[in-house]
Amino acid sequence: MSTIIYPSPIFGPVHSRRLGISLGINLLPADGKICSFNCIYCECGFNEDHRPTLPMPTREAVAEKLEAKLRQMQAEGQLPDVLTFAGNGEPTFHPHFAEIVDDTIRLRDRYCPQAKVSVLSNSTMIHRQQVHDALMRVDNNILKLDTIDPDYIMKVDHPNGTYDVNAIVSHMKDFKGHVIIQTMFMKGQCNGESVDNTGEEFVGPWLEAIKEIRPQQVMIYTIDRETPTQGLEKASREQLDAIRDRVIEAGIPCSASY
């Protein structure tokens, strides 16, 4: 099983199915993974298999490397569509996440003002005021909500410590619409149990939560890369399209990536 451990603090650009030409900002160590989830479908593999030995990059190193890369891309005549906080785990874990967001916005305004600043987060830190406020300042505040079924979350996302999905939904509502919800739909099995969340018992309650949150957009997707757990399967195009159409019918823009 191959996994992807991203360079740090800058990687790419890469082509994102949902965001276009994306320059990645990885606030986590370059030799391992740090995350509050341990998802069975994560392209970076399981946390326990990739314990880092290097430190997180400093705020100063992130700004320096980002500026150097943007200068290079400017000289080559191909600037990014988006600057994306992603990489080897949960970006909001970094102790200077909020300050790095501000540095990134400043450099974006200088070198590629048309680009969007995006954060891909699993939502576990959004109860922290500094994280909330920083996410309010980015263009694309993309937060994960795979389901609202607690048993499914424990089986698939494997959160570390306490995870209260109702509290997560409440904090998502606090963004007052300045949030994009991202949801993984898939089929198959893990340890002999179904991990199919495309059925009505999962989609119906999830959709009601989406209606409560009233995000600016919803992004649904399915497995695209090799996963650390065998037996997982892609949701079908027809299934994703049907879920997408229900979100749109609720008056919320939605895209599906296959």
BELHUKA-V949174 format. One record per residue. N is the residue number from 1. RES is the residue in one letter. PHI is phi in degrees with one decimal (NA if undefined). D_FIRST is the distance of its C-alpha to the first C-alpha in whole Angstrom. Layout:
N/RES/PHI/D_FIRST
N/RES/PHI/D_FIRST
This chain:
1/M/NA/0
2/S/-92.1/4
3/T/-124.4/7
4/I/-114.6/10
5/I/-109.7/13
6/Y/-83.8/16
7/P/-61.1/19
8/S/-139.2/22
9/P/-93.3/25
10/I/-120.5/25
11/F/-141.4/22
12/G/93.0/22
13/P/-73.3/24
14/V/-124.9/22
15/H/-94.1/23
16/S/-93.1/22
17/R/-60.1/22
18/R/-107.2/25
19/L/-119.8/27
20/G/94.7/27
21/I/-74.7/27
22/S/-117.2/25
23/L/-95.0/26
24/G/-85.2/23
25/I/-120.1/25
26/N/-107.3/22
27/L/-87.8/25
28/L/-109.8/22
29/P/-56.9/21
30/A/-78.8/19
31/D/-117.0/17
32/G/-173.8/16
33/K/-126.1/16
34/I/-130.8/19
35/C/-152.2/20
36/S/-84.1/22
37/F/-112.6/19
38/N/-138.8/16
39/C/-62.5/15
40/I/-69.9/13
41/Y/-108.3/12
42/C/-67.7/12
43/E/-65.6/10
44/C/-86.4/11
45/G/84.0/9
46/F/-84.6/11
47/N/-53.5/14
48/E/-67.1/15
49/D/-89.7/12
50/H/-139.2/13
51/R/-70.3/17
52/P/-76.2/19
53/T/-111.9/22
54/L/-88.6/23
55/P/-80.5/26
56/M/-65.7/26
57/P/-65.9/28
58/T/-75.0/31
59/R/-55.0/33
60/E/-64.9/35
61/A/-66.4/32
62/V/-61.8/30
63/A/-63.6/34
64/E/-64.0/34
65/K/-68.8/31
66/L/-65.6/31
67/E/-63.3/35
68/A/-61.8/34
69/K/-68.7/31
70/L/-66.6/33
71/R/-62.5/36
72/Q/-63.1/34
73/M/-65.5/33
74/Q/-62.5/37
75/A/-65.0/38
76/E/-84.3/35
77/G/75.1/37
78/Q/-136.7/33
79/L/-87.1/33
80/P/-74.1/31
81/D/-80.0/31
82/V/-154.5/30
83/L/-105.6/29
84/T/-117.7/26
85/F/-76.9/25
86/A/-157.2/21
87/G/115.4/18
88/N/-89.2/17
89/G/127.0/18
90/E/-94.3/22
91/P/-65.6/24
92/T/-74.0/27
93/F/-67.3/27
94/H/-61.6/28
95/P/-64.0/32
96/H/-114.6/33
97/F/-54.2/31
98/A/-61.9/35
99/E/-67.3/36
100/I/-67.7/33
101/V/-58.3/34
102/D/-63.5/37
103/D/-61.1/36
104/T/-65.9/34
105/I/-62.1/37
106/R/-62.4/39
107/L/-70.5/37
108/R/-59.0/36
109/D/-62.2/40
110/R/-79.2/41
111/Y/-104.8/39
112/C/-149.1/37
113/P/-60.6/39
114/Q/-80.8/38
115/A/-77.1/34
116/K/-95.5/33
117/V/-100.8/32
118/S/-122.7/29
119/V/-126.9/27
120/L/-100.4/24
121/S/-129.9/24
122/N/-88.5/23
123/S/80.6/27
124/T/-74.8/27
125/M/-107.7/30
126/I/-73.7/32
127/H/-76.3/35
128/R/-78.5/35
129/Q/-60.6/38
130/Q/-63.2/37
131/V/-66.6/34
132/H/-55.8/36
133/D/-64.8/38
134/A/-65.1/36
135/L/-67.2/34
136/M/-68.0/37
137/R/-90.3/38
138/V/-87.9/35
139/D/-73.4/35
140/N/-119.6/32
141/N/-92.0/31
142/I/-101.4/28
143/L/-116.8/27
144/K/-82.8/24
145/L/-149.8/26
146/D/-74.5/24
147/T/-171.9/26
148/I/-114.4/29
149/D/-88.8/29
150/P/-59.5/28
151/D/-65.5/26
152/Y/-64.9/24
153/I/-59.6/23
154/M/-65.7/23
155/K/-78.1/20
156/V/-108.9/18
157/D/-87.2/19
158/H/47.2/20
159/P/-65.5/22
160/N/-87.1/23
161/G/78.4/27
162/T/-78.0/29
163/Y/-136.6/28
164/D/-111.8/31
165/V/-64.8/31
166/N/-67.1/34
167/A/-66.8/35
168/I/-61.2/32
169/V/-60.7/34
170/S/-60.3/37
171/H/-69.2/36
172/M/-64.4/34
173/K/-64.3/38
174/D/-65.6/39
175/F/-78.1/38
176/K/53.6/41
177/G/93.9/39
178/H/-84.9/37
179/V/-157.7/33
180/I/-115.8/31
181/I/-91.8/29
182/Q/-117.7/25
183/T/-132.7/24
184/M/-91.1/20
185/F/-111.2/21
186/M/-155.3/19
187/K/-131.2/19
188/G/101.4/17
189/Q/-136.0/17
190/C/-139.6/16
191/N/53.1/17
192/G/79.6/19
193/E/-112.6/21
194/S/-68.2/21
195/V/-119.8/20
196/D/-77.0/22
197/N/-113.0/24
198/T/-93.9/26
199/G/-81.2/29
200/E/-61.1/32
201/E/-63.5/32
202/F/-101.9/29
203/V/-66.8/30
204/G/-58.9/34
205/P/-63.0/34
206/W/-59.9/31
207/L/-64.3/34
208/E/-64.1/36
209/A/-65.3/35
210/I/-59.6/34
211/K/-63.0/38
212/E/-70.0/39
213/I/-70.1/37
214/R/52.9/38
215/P/-70.8/35
216/Q/-71.7/36
217/Q/-164.2/33
218/V/-125.2/30
219/M/-116.6/27
220/I/-109.6/25
221/Y/-153.2/21
222/T/-138.3/18
223/I/-58.8/15
224/D/-123.9/14
225/R/-126.5/11
226/E/-60.8/7
227/T/-114.1/7
228/P/-70.0/6
229/T/-103.4/9
230/Q/-80.5/9
231/G/96.6/13
232/L/-84.4/13
233/E/-131.6/15
234/K/-67.7/17
235/A/-70.3/21
236/S/-77.8/23
237/R/-56.7/25
238/E/-64.1/28
239/Q/-65.1/27
240/L/-64.5/26
241/D/-61.9/30
242/A/-65.4/32
243/I/-66.8/30
244/R/-56.0/31
245/D/-64.4/34
246/R/-67.9/35
247/V/-65.5/35
248/I/-62.8/37
249/E/-61.2/39
250/A/-81.8/39
251/G/88.5/40
252/I/-118.8/37
253/P/-58.1/35
254/C/-149.2/32
255/S/-121.4/29
256/A/-123.4/26
257/S/-117.3/23
258/Y/-101.6/21
